[in-house]
Amino acid sequence: MGHTPFGYRIESGKAVIDNEATDQIRTLFNSYLSGDSLDTAAKKAGIKSFHAGIGRILQTARYLGDEYYPAIIEPDTYMAVQAERIKRAEKLGRIREPKEEKKVVFPSSFRMNEATQQYDDPFQQAEYAYSLIESEVQEDGCQ
């Protein structure tokens, strides 16, 4: 295992609950649900971490328990916290909808008309030559 989540410790190769940290985690979840901000809930729980670290603790699904980690938080509490985080983010305008990507179709074949004019200025001649190029592309990107 790479990183052991806050509230657990490893003993004899198994994750066990750290009782003191478990009480802090439960207090953090309950304080957040009661309306406290991340910082205030962390202070009430006695957890010293930065804002994003507290947010990650609230998002850690391992607290529900799995084959390696024992459960610390009830599923109802965890889901209520996740719903509250989304509700607060929407209220503050922090939920961003991804923009729909426009499909870009690149030309795959070109055709050039025959030149009928000659210019003394090489830049003007080049501009004319480029204006004769036509690309053929269909909507589905095929020729």
WOKA-V872379 format. One record per backbone hydrogen bond with DSSP energy under -1.0 kcal/mol. NH is the residue of the N-H (numbers start at 1). CO is the residue of the C=O. Records with the same first field share a line. If there is no record, write none. Layout:
NH = CO / CO
This chain:
8 = 5
9 = 16
11 = 14
14 = 11
16 = 9
18 = 7
22 = 18
23 = 19
24 = 20
25 = 21
26 = 22
27 = 23
28 = 24
29 = 25
30 = 26
31 = 27
32 = 28
33 = 29
34 = 30
35 = 32
36 = 31
41 = 37
42 = 38
43 = 39
44 = 40
45 = 41
46 = 42
47 = 42
54 = 50
55 = 51
56 = 52
57 = 53
58 = 54
63 = 60
64 = 61
65 = 62
66 = 69
72 = 63
73 = 63
78 = 74
79 = 75
80 = 76
81 = 77
82 = 78
83 = 79
84 = 80
85 = 81
86 = 82
87 = 83
88 = 84
89 = 85
90 = 86
91 = 87
92 = 88
93 = 90
94 = 89
111 = 134
113 = 132
125 = 121
126 = 122
127 = 123
128 = 124
129 = 125
130 = 126
131 = 127
133 = 130
134 = 111
136 = 109
138 = 142
141 = 138
